[in-house]
Amino acid sequence: MTGSDADADDITHQTFLTVARIAGTYDGRASVRAWVLGVAARYLADQRRASARLRRFLGRLLAEQEPARDLRAAAEARLELGAVARA
């Protein structure tokens, strides 16, 4: 489900830390197993949303950098043409 053993270990670790922290909120309506799996599913969904937000942010950041590179390359080309014209 996660694609790597390390990610699965991280999710397991975080799930049990969360379960230990919120154990007092367990009300017994569902089995403990279902409750723990729900905690893990919420954590995984949160991680995927965070990852998607990071990818969107990095995509926008890179898109903003592309015009700057083009302008820089154009300025360098103009300087080179000026140097050739003076020579």
Secondary structure as GFF3:
##gff-version 3
##sequence-region A 1 87
A	DSSP	alpha_helix	5	22	.	.	.	ID=ss1
A	DSSP	three_ten_helix	23	25	.	.	.	ID=ss2
A	DSSP	alpha_helix	32	86	.	.	.	ID=ss3
###
